Amino acid sequence: MSDKVDGATGPAGPARVDREIDTRGLSCPLPILRAKKALADMQSGQVLKIVATDPGSVRDFQAFARQTGNTLLGQDTVGKEFLHYLQRR
């Protein structure tokens, strides 16, 4: 069962995900740093899915999107995992 977070995309996420990174077990700032590195290797418009277990990652990725200009397409909570979908600017 999925608990929605503001701006959630639904359990399936966006229709297309170009890359996925696993940051389970990592706490701030590592999920953000891993996402930043992954986005740097992606083309504009591509979608990155981040799987995290740090509850603080929800707010962290909202702030990261605002500060970097990348689009936060949505966030979802599935069990104890937090899914974040970012589109490269």
Helices and strands as residue ranges (DSSP letters): E 2-4, E 19-23, H 30-40, E 47-52, H 57-68, E 71-78, E 81-87
